[in-house]
Amino acid sequence: MNKAGGFGSEDIRLQRELKKLVPEYPLHILDLNEVIDYSKFQTELRTVFELYRCRNDKRKFREYVEEHDMDVGSAIWDIREEGVQEGLSQGIRALVETFKEFGCTKEEAVAKLMEKCALSQSEAEKYAEEYGY
């Protein structure tokens, strides 16, 4: 039932309009899990593909980065460290909120933060104030 004005005719008109707007180019799909030899790639894309192949093996990934004397390694470790710090900050926030819910004084909260999170007194006080004491 695909007569003019009938069911599906909207799709045909849409297809015609889209063909006018979007040129047809060949689409090459590359399954990175299947390709083993990336030597035909001559740009930085080759490096990305080779690193992708190592994505599940930390040792191989690190070896690749070191072998190719890449600066990527320090950037990745910096990103990791930022994530660790963000997680620590979220954990401390949760602790401070819990201390407040249980009626701890600021001094008690600071002492517990120093004990549980290995913070200096000034760091613990900073977090306590930042998160509501």
MIKEMI-674626 format. One record per atom (N, C-alpha, C): residue in three letters; z, x, y. Coordinates in pm, whole numbers, padded with zeros to 5 digits, always signed. Atoms other than C-alpha are relative to their C-alpha. Example, Ala and Ser with C-alpha at 12.3 -4.5 7.8 and 13.67 -1.06 7.14 Angstrom:
BEGIN
ALA+00000+00089-00119/ALA+00780+01230-00450/ALA+00000+00090+00120/SER-00006-00082-00119/SER+00714+01367-00106/SER+00073-00077+00109/
//
This chain:
BEGIN
MET+00000+00084-00119/MET+00000+00000+00000/MET+00000+00087+00124/ASN+00009-00096-00108/ASN-00118+00254+00252/ASN-00113-00037+00095/LYS+00102+00050-00091/LYS-00344+00041+00470/LYS+00043+00029+00143/ALA-00031-00023-00141/ALA-00365+00093+00844/ALA+00106-00099+00045/GLY-00109+00085-00045/GLY-00045-00041+00989/GLY+00096-00039-00110/GLY-00085+00035+00112/GLY+00105-00079+00642/GLY+00101+00109-00028/PHE-00103-00094+00042/PHE+00370+00112+00456/PHE-00057+00142-00010/GLY+00041-00139+00007/GLY+00334+00490+00505/GLY-00099+00043+00106/SER+00099-00039-00101/SER+00081+00479+00787/SER+00062+00085+00109/GLU-00070-00082-00100/GLU+00340+00627+01023/GLU-00002+00146-00042/ASP-00003-00137+00050/ASP+00360+00935+00801/ASP-00134+00069+00020/ILE+00134-00059-00015/ILE-00017+00992+00811/ILE-00026+00034+00145/ARG+00019-00029-00143/ARG-00025+00965+01191/ARG+00086+00120+00042/LEU-00090-00112-00032/LEU+00272+01203+01215/LEU-00058+00130-00053/GLN+00061-00120+00057/GLN+00100+01452+00985/GLN-00116+00048+00086/ARG+00115-00037-00085/ARG-00216+01445+01201/ARG+00047+00062+00131/GLU-00053-00053-00126/GLU-00014+01499+01518/GLU+00060+00139-00019/LEU-00062-00131+00027/LEU+00182+01785+01364/LEU-00106+00107-00025/LYS+00107-00098+00026/LYS-00138+01956+01244/LYS-00062+00048+00130/LYS+00054-00040-00131/LYS-00259+01958+01605/LYS+00094+00099+00069/LEU-00101-00080-00071/LEU+00066+02116+01726/LEU+00036+00131-00069/VAL-00046-00116+00077/VAL+00144+02362+01447/VAL-00118+00062-00074/PRO+00111-00064+00072/PRO-00122+02610+01339/PRO+00040+00032-00143/GLU-00027-00030+00139/GLU-00151+02674+00970/GLU-00014+00150-00023/TYR-00002-00140+00035/TYR-00056+03025+00866/TYR+00046+00011-00145/PRO-00051-00016+00136/PRO-00004+03155+00517/PRO+00149+00033+00004/LEU-00143-00022+00009/LEU+00361+03157+00420/LEU+00028+00083-00124/HIS-00033-00088+00112/HIS+00479+03445+00205/HIS+00149-00009-00026/ILE-00140+00011+00037/ILE+00803+03389+00021/ILE+00034+00116-00092/LEU-00041-00118+00076/LEU+00982+03694-00110/LEU+00139-00026-00058/ASP-00128+00017+00067/ASP+01260+03657-00365/ASP+00063+00139-00013/LEU-00062-00133-00002/LEU+01482+03957-00290/LEU+00075+00032-00128/ASN-00068-00024+00127/ASN+01657+03912-00622/ASN-00097+00049-00107/GLU+00100-00039+00098/GLU+01331+03978-00806/GLU-00064+00135+00031/VAL+00066-00124-00041/VAL+01190+04271-00606/VAL+00092+00118-00027/ILE-00078-00120+00029/ILE+01304+04613-00721/ILE-00048+00117+00086/ASP+00059-00110-00076/ASP+01068+04848-00535/ASP-00035-00046+00141/TYR+00023+00037-00139/TYR+01081+04818-00157/TYR-00080+00107+00075/SER+00068-00113-00064/SER+00874+05133-00090/SER-00123-00042+00082/LYS+00116+00045-00075/LYS+00580+04928+00041/LYS+00037-00046+00141/PHE-00045+00040-00133/PHE+00788+04815+00337/PHE+00025+00126+00082/GLN-00008-00121-00082/GLN+00760+05069+00619/GLN+00083-00017+00127/THR-00080+00024-00120/THR+00989+04915+00882/THR+00148-00006-00038/GLU-00143+00013+00025/GLU+01363+04861+00918/GLU+00030-00113-00100/LEU-00017+00107+00097/LEU+01312+04555+00702/LEU+00026+00057-00140/ARG-00022-00066+00130/ARG+01301+04792+00404/ARG+00149+00031-00017/THR-00142-00033+00006/THR+01654+04908+00484/THR+00082-00127-00022/VAL-00073+00126+00016/VAL+01776+04549+00516/VAL-00012-00049-00144/PHE+00021+00045+00137/PHE+01622+04461+00179/PHE+00078+00086-00100/GLU-00071-00089+00092/GLU+01769+04767+00010/GLU+00151-00021+00008/LEU-00143+00030-00014/LEU+02113+04693+00152/LEU+00034-00134-00063/TYR-00021+00131+00062/TYR+02077+04333+00040/TYR+00017+00014-00151/ARG-00008-00022+00144/ARG+02024+04458-00314/ARG+00139+00050-00040/CYS-00132-00057+00030/CYS+02363+04637-00295/CYS+00115-00092+00044/ARG-00099+00086-00065/ARG+02548+04342-00137/ARG+00122-00034-00085/ASN-00111+00041+00087/ASN+02765+04263-00440/ASN+00076+00117-00061/ASP-00064-00118+00057/ASP+02865+04619-00525/ASP+00042+00092+00115/LYS-00050-00078-00114/LYS+03085+04784-00261/LYS-00030+00148-00014/ARG+00022-00144+00022/ARG+03049+05128-00419/ARG-00146+00036+00028/LYS+00142-00027-00022/LYS+02668+05113-00424/LYS-00037-00016+00148/PHE+00027+00023-00142/PHE+02661+04973-00071/PHE+00045+00120+00082/ARG-00053-00115-00074/ARG+02880+05254+00059/ARG-00082+00125-00026/GLU+00082-00116+00035/GLU+02679+05517-00129/GLU-00134-00003+00074/TYR+00128+00013-00070/TYR+02356+05382+00021/TYR+00015+00036+00147/VAL-00023-00026-00142/VAL+02497+05390+00373/VAL+00024+00149+00024/GLU-00028-00144-00015/GLU+02631+05745+00327/GLU-00122+00084-00029/GLU+00119-00076+00040/GLU+02316+05870+00153/GLU-00107-00001+00109/HIS+00101+00012-00106/HIS+02097+05747+00438/HIS+00057+00032+00137/ASP-00066-00042-00124/ASP+02340+05876+00700/ASP-00010-00108+00107/MET+00012+00114-00089/MET+02358+05535+00856/MET+00127-00021+00080/ASP-00112+00032-00087/ASP+02581+05436+01144/ASP+00055-00139-00032/VAL-00037+00135+00036/VAL+02604+05090+00989/VAL+00141-00004-00059/GLY-00130-00002+00067/GLY+02910+05191+00791/GLY+00115-00021+00095/SER-00112+00014-00094/SER+03140+05229+01090/SER-00001-00138+00064/ALA+00007+00134-00059/ALA+03013+04902+01238/ALA+00057-00103-00097/ILE-00051+00094+00100/ILE+03088+04719+00914/ILE+00151+00010-00010/TRP-00145-00016+00011/TRP+03437+04866+00893/TRP+00069-00052+00126/ASP-00057+00055-00123/ASP+03498+04775+01258/ASP+00007-00153-00006/ILE+00003+00145+00015/ILE+03395+04415+01186/ILE+00110-00044-00097/ARG-00104+00032+00098/ARG+03625+04414+00883/ARG+00137+00008+00065/GLU-00130-00018-00065/GLU+03915+04545+01090/GLU+00028-00113+00098/GLU-00016+00113-00091/GLU+03856+04274+01352/GLU+00042-00124-00078/GLY-00035+00114+00084/GLY+03874+04016+01074/GLY+00144+00008-00049/VAL-00138-00020+00046/VAL+04198+04163+00941/VAL+00096-00031+00114/GLN-00086+00023-00115/GLN+04350+04158+01290/GLN+00006-00149+00036/GLU+00003+00143-00028/GLU+04238+03798+01344/GLU+00085-00076-00101/GLY-00082+00063+00104/GLY+04395+03697+01012/GLY+00148+00023+00023/LEU-00140-00033-00029/LEU+04718+03876+01101/LEU+00051-00084+00116/SER-00038+00078-00117/SER+04727+03702+01437/SER+00022-00147-00037/GLN-00017+00139+00044/GLN+04678+03361+01272/GLN+00126-00017-00082/GLY-00121+00005+00080/GLY+04954+03436+01025/GLY+00125+00006+00085/ILE-00115-00012-00090/ILE+05193+03540+01299/ILE+00019-00129+00079/ARG-00010+00128-00072/ARG+05110+03225+01495/ARG+00067-00104-00089/ALA-00058+00098+00092/ALA+05194+03015+01188/ALA+00150+00028-00019/LEU-00142-00034+00014/LEU+05523+03204+01145/LEU+00079-00044+00122/VAL-00071+00036-00124/VAL+05620+03155+01509/VAL+00017-00151+00008/GLU-00010+00146-00003/GLU+05540+02783+01488/GLU+00104-00050-00101/THR-00099+00038+00102/THR+05749+02758+01169/THR+00141+00030+00048/PHE-00132-00035-00054/PHE+06041+02941+01332/PHE+00045-00104+00102/LYS-00034+00100-00102/LYS+06027+02695+01621/LYS+00037-00133-00065/GLU-00028+00126+00069/GLU+06017+02395+01384/GLU+00139+00000-00064/PHE-00131-00010+00065/PHE+06329+02522+01207/PHE+00112+00030+00100/GLY-00102-00015-00104/GLY+06508+02569+01539/GLY+00050+00142+00021/CYS-00041-00140-00023/CYS+06523+02950+01542/CYS-00006+00031+00150/THR+00004-00047-00139/THR+06602+03113+01873/THR-00112+00103+00011/LYS+00104-00101-00022/LYS+06351+03350+02029/LYS+00044+00133-00061/GLU-00051-00127+00052/GLU+06571+03643+01931/GLU-00010+00005-00153/GLU+00011+00006+00146/GLU+06585+03530+01568/GLU-00146+00012-00044/ALA+00143-00006+00033/ALA+06207+03481+01564/ALA-00053+00142+00016/VAL+00045-00138-00023/VAL+06148+03827+01710/VAL+00051+00090-00112/ALA-00056-00082+00108/ALA+06380+03984+01452/ALA-00074-00023-00131/LYS+00072+00032+00123/LYS+06203+03804+01166/LYS-00143+00056+00004/LEU+00136-00055-00013/LEU+05858+03904+01298/LEU+00002+00152-00020/MET-00011-00144+00018/MET+05971+04266+01315/MET+00019+00034-00147/GLU-00030-00025+00141/GLU+06104+04247+00959/GLU-00119-00031-00090/LYS+00103+00048+00093/LYS+05823+04050+00792/LYS-00140+00058+00028/CYS+00136-00044-00037/CYS+05521+04185+00983/CYS-00006+00146+00043/ALA-00007-00141-00038/ALA+05631+04543+01052/ALA-00049+00021+00143/LEU+00036-00011-00141/LEU+05599+04493+01427/LEU+00112+00069+00076/SER-00102-00053-00089/SER+05775+04680+01702/SER+00062-00117+00076/GLN-00066+00108-00073/GLN+06014+04480+01916/GLN-00090-00053+00110/SER+00086+00046-00110/SER+05770+04470+02207/SER-00119-00083-00053/GLU+00110+00077+00060/GLU+05485+04351+01980/GLU+00049-00138-00043/ALA-00055+00126+00047/ALA+05705+04083+01824/ALA+00032-00092+00117/GLU-00029+00081-00119/GLU+05822+03965+02167/GLU-00129-00053+00063/LYS+00129+00042-00055/LYS+05462+03953+02288/LYS-00056-00119-00078/TYR+00049+00111+00083/TYR+05359+03734+01994/TYR+00085-00125+00018/ALA-00089+00115-00016/ALA+05665+03511+02033/ALA-00030-00073+00130/GLU+00030+00060-00129/GLU+05586+03451+02400/GLU-00140-00062-00001/GLU+00138+00049+00004/GLU+05213+03410+02335/GLU-00011-00132-00075/TYR+00010+00119+00085/TYR+05276+03143+02073/TYR+00111-00101+00026/GLY-00084+00111-00040/GLY+05533+02937+02257/GLY+00148+00018+00021/TYR-00142-00018-00028/TYR+05879+03091+02295/TYR+00020+00036+00144/
//
